[in-house]
Amino acid sequence: MVSKSDVGIILMNLGSPDSTAVPDVKRYLSEFLMDKRVIDYPWLFRKILIEGIIVPRRAEKSAEAYASIWWKEGSPLIALTKQLQTAVQHDMDVPVEIAMRYGNPHPEEAFDNLLKKNPGLKEVIVLPLYPHYAMSSYETAAEYAKEIYKKKKYKFKLSVIPPFYDEPAYIDAVAESMRPYLQQEHDYVLFSYHGVPERHIRKGDITGHHCMKVTDCCHVQSPAHEYCYRHQVFITAELVAAKLGLPREKWGISFQSRLGREEWLKPYTAGLLETLPREGKKKLLVVCPAFVSDCLETLEEIAVEGKHSFMNNGGDSFTMIPCLNIHPMWVKAVVKYCHQIMEEETV
Protein backbone atom coordinates (compact mmCIF):
# COMPACT_ATOMS: atom_id res chain seq x y z
CA MET A 1 0.00 0.00 0.00
CA VAL A 2 1.21 3.51 -0.71
CA SER A 3 0.59 6.85 0.93
CA LYS A 4 -0.62 9.95 -0.88
CA SER A 5 2.83 11.50 -0.52
CA ASP A 6 4.17 8.80 -2.85
CA VAL A 7 1.76 9.57 -5.72
CA GLY A 8 2.22 11.65 -8.88
CA ILE A 9 -0.35 12.85 -11.42
CA ILE A 10 -0.02 13.15 -15.21
CA LEU A 11 -2.57 15.07 -17.27
CA MET A 12 -2.39 13.62 -20.79
CA ASN A 13 -3.69 15.48 -23.83
CA LEU A 14 -3.58 14.95 -27.61
CA GLY A 15 -0.59 17.06 -28.64
CA SER A 16 0.47 19.52 -31.33
CA PRO A 17 3.35 20.13 -33.73
CA ASP A 18 6.41 21.73 -32.16
CA SER A 19 5.94 24.71 -34.48
CA THR A 20 3.97 25.77 -37.53
CA ALA A 21 6.91 24.99 -39.84
CA VAL A 22 5.93 22.46 -42.51
CA PRO A 23 8.59 19.87 -41.45
CA ASP A 24 7.28 19.93 -37.86
CA VAL A 25 3.70 19.63 -39.04
CA LYS A 26 4.65 16.73 -41.32
CA ARG A 27 6.35 14.96 -38.43
CA TYR A 28 3.32 15.47 -36.19
CA LEU A 29 0.79 14.37 -38.81
CA SER A 30 2.81 11.24 -39.57
CA GLU A 31 2.96 10.26 -35.90
CA PHE A 32 -0.72 10.98 -35.39
CA LEU A 33 -2.10 9.34 -38.52
CA MET A 34 0.24 6.33 -38.38
CA ASP A 35 -1.29 5.41 -35.03
CA LYS A 36 -3.08 2.10 -35.66
CA ARG A 37 -5.94 3.22 -33.44
CA VAL A 38 -6.52 6.36 -35.52
CA ILE A 39 -6.32 4.77 -38.96
CA ASP A 40 -6.65 1.05 -38.34
CA TYR A 41 -5.56 -0.29 -41.71
CA PRO A 42 -2.74 -2.86 -42.12
CA TRP A 43 0.67 -1.27 -41.45
CA LEU A 44 2.03 -1.30 -45.02
CA PHE A 45 -1.14 0.11 -46.54
CA ARG A 46 -1.30 2.72 -43.76
CA LYS A 47 2.33 3.67 -44.39
CA ILE A 48 1.75 4.18 -48.11
CA LEU A 49 -1.51 6.05 -47.56
CA ILE A 50 -0.25 8.35 -44.81
CA GLU A 51 3.31 9.10 -45.82
CA GLY A 52 2.84 8.76 -49.56
CA ILE A 53 -0.48 10.56 -50.02
CA ILE A 54 -2.16 12.22 -47.02
CA VAL A 55 0.76 13.94 -45.29
CA PRO A 56 2.38 15.35 -48.46
CA ARG A 57 -0.99 16.72 -49.57
CA ARG A 58 -2.12 18.07 -46.19
CA ALA A 59 1.06 19.29 -44.50
CA GLU A 60 1.31 22.75 -46.07
CA LYS A 61 -2.40 23.50 -45.64
CA SER A 62 -2.33 22.20 -42.06
CA ALA A 63 0.72 24.36 -41.32
CA GLU A 64 -1.21 27.41 -42.53
CA ALA A 65 -4.18 26.44 -40.36
CA TYR A 66 -1.97 26.04 -37.29
CA ALA A 67 -0.28 29.37 -38.01
CA SER A 68 -3.68 31.07 -38.05
CA ILE A 69 -4.44 30.04 -34.46
CA TRP A 70 -0.89 29.86 -32.99
CA TRP A 71 -0.24 31.89 -29.84
CA LYS A 72 2.95 33.69 -28.86
CA GLU A 73 3.33 30.94 -26.21
CA GLY A 74 3.07 28.33 -28.98
CA SER A 75 0.35 25.77 -29.54
CA PRO A 76 -2.91 26.79 -27.83
CA LEU A 77 -3.54 23.20 -26.77
CA ILE A 78 -0.10 22.86 -25.18
CA ALA A 79 -0.30 26.30 -23.54
CA LEU A 80 -3.77 25.63 -22.15
CA THR A 81 -2.75 22.21 -20.83
CA LYS A 82 0.20 23.83 -19.05
CA GLN A 83 -2.16 26.41 -17.57
CA LEU A 84 -4.43 23.61 -16.39
CA GLN A 85 -1.41 21.87 -14.84
CA THR A 86 -0.53 25.03 -12.92
CA ALA A 87 -4.10 25.53 -11.72
CA VAL A 88 -4.50 21.89 -10.66
CA GLN A 89 -1.08 21.85 -8.97
CA HIS A 90 -2.14 24.87 -6.90
CA ASP A 91 -4.93 22.79 -5.35
CA MET A 92 -3.07 19.47 -4.97
CA ASP A 93 -0.33 18.41 -2.61
CA VAL A 94 1.20 15.88 -5.01
CA PRO A 95 3.29 16.71 -8.11
CA VAL A 96 1.41 17.19 -11.39
CA GLU A 97 3.00 16.80 -14.84
CA ILE A 98 1.61 16.88 -18.37
CA ALA A 99 2.21 14.61 -21.36
CA MET A 100 0.98 14.40 -24.93
CA ARG A 101 -0.02 11.36 -26.94
CA TYR A 102 1.74 12.83 -29.98
CA GLY A 103 4.65 15.23 -29.96
CA ASN A 104 5.99 16.87 -26.80
CA PRO A 105 6.16 16.65 -23.86
CA HIS A 106 6.50 12.87 -24.16
CA PRO A 107 5.08 10.56 -21.43
CA GLU A 108 8.62 9.36 -20.62
CA GLU A 109 9.58 12.96 -19.82
CA ALA A 110 6.55 13.27 -17.54
CA PHE A 111 7.36 9.99 -15.73
CA ASP A 112 11.00 11.03 -15.28
CA ASN A 113 10.06 14.50 -14.01
CA LEU A 114 7.84 12.94 -11.36
CA LEU A 115 10.69 10.66 -10.29
CA LYS A 116 13.04 13.65 -10.04
CA LYS A 117 10.54 15.39 -7.78
CA ASN A 118 10.04 12.23 -5.70
CA PRO A 119 12.65 9.44 -6.07
CA GLY A 120 10.51 7.32 -3.74
CA LEU A 121 7.51 7.51 -6.07
CA LYS A 122 5.21 4.51 -5.59
CA GLU A 123 2.34 5.29 -7.98
CA VAL A 124 1.55 7.46 -10.98
CA ILE A 125 -2.05 8.23 -11.90
CA VAL A 126 -2.63 9.24 -15.53
CA LEU A 127 -5.71 11.27 -16.43
CA PRO A 128 -6.29 11.20 -20.21
CA LEU A 129 -8.02 14.50 -20.95
CA TYR A 130 -10.67 12.84 -23.08
CA PRO A 131 -14.16 12.72 -21.54
CA HIS A 132 -15.34 9.90 -23.83
CA TYR A 133 -13.97 6.49 -24.74
CA ALA A 134 -12.82 6.10 -28.34
CA MET A 135 -10.05 3.92 -29.69
CA SER A 136 -8.60 6.96 -31.51
CA SER A 137 -8.52 9.21 -28.43
CA TYR A 138 -8.84 7.86 -24.89
CA GLU A 139 -7.75 4.30 -25.70
CA THR A 140 -4.64 5.25 -27.64
CA ALA A 141 -3.55 7.70 -24.91
CA ALA A 142 -4.07 5.16 -22.13
CA GLU A 143 -2.36 2.34 -24.01
CA TYR A 144 0.57 4.53 -25.06
CA ALA A 145 1.19 5.56 -21.45
CA LYS A 146 1.16 1.87 -20.46
CA GLU A 147 3.49 0.99 -23.34
CA ILE A 148 6.09 3.57 -22.27
CA TYR A 149 5.72 2.48 -18.64
CA LYS A 150 6.44 -1.17 -19.51
CA LYS A 151 9.24 -0.34 -21.94
CA LYS A 152 11.13 1.75 -19.35
CA LYS A 153 10.45 -0.81 -16.57
CA TYR A 154 9.51 1.79 -13.99
CA LYS A 155 9.12 0.41 -10.47
CA PHE A 156 6.11 2.50 -9.47
CA LYS A 157 2.51 1.38 -10.04
CA LEU A 158 0.62 2.93 -12.96
CA SER A 159 -3.11 3.66 -12.84
CA VAL A 160 -5.20 5.23 -15.61
CA ILE A 161 -8.39 7.16 -14.78
CA PRO A 162 -11.42 6.07 -16.84
CA PRO A 163 -13.46 8.42 -19.07
CA PHE A 164 -15.57 10.95 -17.19
CA TYR A 165 -18.33 11.71 -19.73
CA ASP A 166 -21.10 11.44 -17.12
CA GLU A 167 -19.22 12.51 -14.00
CA PRO A 168 -21.32 15.19 -12.22
CA ALA A 169 -18.37 17.56 -11.74
CA TYR A 170 -17.54 17.44 -15.48
CA ILE A 171 -21.20 17.91 -16.48
CA ASP A 172 -21.52 20.84 -14.08
CA ALA A 173 -18.34 22.41 -15.49
CA VAL A 174 -19.54 22.14 -19.10
CA ALA A 175 -22.98 23.51 -18.19
CA GLU A 176 -21.60 26.47 -16.23
CA SER A 177 -19.07 27.29 -18.95
CA MET A 178 -22.00 27.49 -21.39
CA ARG A 179 -24.44 29.37 -19.18
CA PRO A 180 -23.21 32.95 -19.80
CA TYR A 181 -23.47 32.44 -23.58
CA LEU A 182 -27.07 31.29 -23.29
CA GLN A 183 -27.96 34.80 -22.14
CA GLN A 184 -27.38 36.13 -25.65
CA GLU A 185 -30.05 35.78 -28.29
CA HIS A 186 -29.89 32.40 -30.03
CA ASP A 187 -32.09 29.99 -31.94
CA TYR A 188 -30.16 26.78 -31.43
CA VAL A 189 -27.31 25.15 -29.53
CA LEU A 190 -25.17 22.64 -31.42
CA PHE A 191 -23.05 20.11 -29.53
CA SER A 192 -20.29 19.34 -32.05
CA TYR A 193 -18.17 16.31 -31.19
CA HIS A 194 -15.09 14.99 -32.92
CA GLY A 195 -16.23 12.32 -35.35
CA VAL A 196 -15.03 8.73 -35.71
CA PRO A 197 -15.71 6.17 -38.44
CA GLU A 198 -18.88 4.15 -37.88
CA ARG A 199 -16.66 1.11 -38.34
CA HIS A 200 -14.79 2.05 -35.14
CA ILE A 201 -18.04 1.99 -33.19
CA ARG A 202 -18.93 -1.46 -34.44
CA LYS A 203 -15.36 -2.68 -33.93
CA GLY A 204 -15.39 -1.53 -30.31
CA ASP A 205 -18.65 -3.31 -29.49
CA ILE A 206 -17.61 -5.91 -26.92
CA THR A 207 -20.93 -7.75 -27.37
CA GLY A 208 -20.55 -7.99 -31.15
CA HIS A 209 -24.25 -7.45 -31.72
CA HIS A 210 -25.37 -4.13 -30.20
CA CYS A 211 -23.71 -0.96 -31.51
CA MET A 212 -25.41 0.43 -34.64
CA LYS A 213 -27.33 -2.85 -34.97
CA VAL A 214 -30.04 -2.48 -32.31
CA THR A 215 -32.69 0.21 -32.86
CA ASP A 216 -31.78 3.31 -30.81
CA CYS A 217 -28.77 1.31 -29.56
CA CYS A 218 -27.29 4.18 -27.57
CA HIS A 219 -30.35 4.30 -25.33
CA VAL A 220 -30.83 0.55 -24.93
CA GLN A 221 -28.85 -0.70 -21.94
CA SER A 222 -25.79 -2.76 -22.92
CA PRO A 223 -22.29 -3.61 -21.65
CA ALA A 224 -21.10 -2.14 -24.97
CA HIS A 225 -21.73 1.36 -23.64
CA GLU A 226 -18.59 1.25 -21.49
CA TYR A 227 -16.53 1.53 -24.67
CA CYS A 228 -19.00 3.23 -27.02
CA TYR A 229 -18.07 6.78 -28.00
CA ARG A 230 -21.44 7.41 -29.65
CA HIS A 231 -23.41 6.44 -26.55
CA GLN A 232 -21.17 8.49 -24.28
CA VAL A 233 -21.37 11.73 -26.28
CA PHE A 234 -25.15 11.41 -26.39
CA ILE A 235 -25.22 11.05 -22.60
CA THR A 236 -22.98 14.07 -22.11
CA ALA A 237 -25.17 16.28 -24.30
CA GLU A 238 -28.37 15.06 -22.67
CA LEU A 239 -27.06 15.61 -19.14
CA VAL A 240 -25.73 19.08 -19.94
CA ALA A 241 -28.94 20.08 -21.74
CA ALA A 242 -31.00 18.87 -18.79
CA LYS A 243 -28.76 20.77 -16.37
CA LEU A 244 -29.30 23.96 -18.37
CA GLY A 245 -33.01 23.36 -18.98
CA LEU A 246 -32.61 23.47 -22.77
CA PRO A 247 -35.83 22.52 -24.63
CA ARG A 248 -35.21 19.44 -26.79
CA GLU A 249 -36.06 21.27 -30.00
CA LYS A 250 -33.46 23.94 -29.21
CA TRP A 251 -30.34 21.77 -29.32
CA GLY A 252 -28.74 19.02 -31.38
CA ILE A 253 -25.65 16.85 -31.80
CA SER A 254 -23.24 16.64 -34.73
CA PHE A 255 -19.78 15.27 -35.56
CA GLN A 256 -16.85 17.15 -37.05
CA SER A 257 -13.33 16.58 -38.42
CA ARG A 258 -14.16 13.80 -40.86
CA LEU A 259 -11.16 12.31 -42.69
CA GLY A 260 -11.44 10.19 -45.81
CA ARG A 261 -14.46 8.90 -47.69
CA GLU A 262 -15.83 6.16 -45.44
CA GLU A 263 -18.97 6.66 -43.36
CA TRP A 264 -18.38 8.51 -40.11
CA LEU A 265 -20.82 9.26 -37.31
CA LYS A 266 -23.64 11.50 -38.48
CA PRO A 267 -24.90 14.12 -38.80
CA TYR A 268 -21.80 15.91 -39.99
CA THR A 269 -21.20 19.34 -38.44
CA ALA A 270 -20.10 20.81 -41.78
CA GLY A 271 -23.39 19.82 -43.41
CA LEU A 272 -25.54 21.15 -40.57
CA LEU A 273 -23.79 24.51 -40.61
CA GLU A 274 -24.99 24.88 -44.20
CA THR A 275 -28.58 23.73 -43.61
CA LEU A 276 -29.48 25.13 -40.18
CA PRO A 277 -30.03 28.72 -41.44
CA ARG A 278 -32.52 27.42 -44.03
CA GLU A 279 -34.46 25.81 -41.18
CA GLY A 280 -34.77 29.16 -39.41
CA LYS A 281 -31.94 28.52 -36.95
CA LYS A 282 -29.97 31.63 -37.80
CA LYS A 283 -28.48 32.52 -34.41
CA LEU A 284 -26.23 29.66 -33.41
CA LEU A 285 -24.18 28.67 -30.38
CA VAL A 286 -21.67 25.83 -30.86
CA VAL A 287 -20.00 23.93 -28.02
CA CYS A 288 -17.41 21.13 -28.40
CA PRO A 289 -17.49 18.98 -25.22
CA ALA A 290 -15.21 16.24 -26.57
CA PHE A 291 -12.34 18.74 -26.35
CA VAL A 292 -11.37 20.07 -22.92
CA SER A 293 -8.74 22.42 -24.38
CA ASP A 294 -9.19 24.69 -27.38
CA CYS A 295 -7.15 23.50 -30.34
CA LEU A 296 -7.06 23.47 -34.14
CA GLU A 297 -10.41 21.65 -34.34
CA THR A 298 -12.20 24.32 -32.31
CA LEU A 299 -10.30 27.54 -32.99
CA GLU A 300 -9.91 27.05 -36.74
CA GLU A 301 -12.31 24.34 -37.92
CA ILE A 302 -15.31 25.61 -35.95
CA ALA A 303 -14.65 29.25 -34.98
CA VAL A 304 -13.28 30.25 -38.40
CA GLU A 305 -14.25 27.77 -41.12
CA GLY A 306 -17.50 26.74 -39.46
CA LYS A 307 -18.57 30.31 -38.85
CA HIS A 308 -17.74 31.27 -42.42
CA SER A 309 -19.89 28.43 -43.76
CA PHE A 310 -22.81 29.18 -41.46
CA MET A 311 -22.84 32.93 -42.16
CA ASN A 312 -22.46 32.41 -45.92
CA ASN A 313 -25.49 30.15 -45.90
CA GLY A 314 -27.81 32.70 -44.33
CA GLY A 315 -26.86 32.71 -40.65
CA ASP A 316 -27.20 35.90 -38.60
CA SER A 317 -24.89 35.19 -35.67
CA PHE A 318 -22.45 32.44 -34.75
CA THR A 319 -20.71 31.96 -31.41
CA MET A 320 -18.31 29.18 -30.53
CA ILE A 321 -18.36 28.63 -26.79
CA PRO A 322 -14.77 28.13 -25.59
CA CYS A 323 -13.69 24.74 -24.33
CA LEU A 324 -13.32 24.20 -20.59
CA ASN A 325 -9.64 25.22 -20.72
CA ILE A 326 -9.00 26.58 -17.19
CA HIS A 327 -12.58 27.35 -16.19
CA PRO A 328 -12.62 27.32 -12.35
CA MET A 329 -15.26 24.59 -12.21
CA TRP A 330 -13.24 22.43 -14.60
CA VAL A 331 -10.11 22.86 -12.47
CA LYS A 332 -12.13 21.84 -9.42
CA ALA A 333 -13.52 18.86 -11.34
CA VAL A 334 -10.03 17.64 -12.27
CA VAL A 335 -8.79 18.05 -8.70
CA LYS A 336 -11.87 16.28 -7.34
CA TYR A 337 -11.54 13.41 -9.80
CA CYS A 338 -7.84 12.93 -9.04
CA HIS A 339 -8.49 12.98 -5.29
CA GLN A 340 -11.32 10.52 -5.76
CA ILE A 341 -9.04 8.07 -7.58
CA MET A 342 -6.27 8.62 -5.03
CA GLU A 343 -8.65 7.75 -2.22
CA GLU A 344 -9.48 4.51 -3.99
CA GLU A 345 -5.86 3.67 -4.80
CA THR A 346 -4.09 4.74 -1.59
CA VAL A 347 -4.36 4.60 2.17
Disulfide bonds with the S-S distance in Angstrom:
none
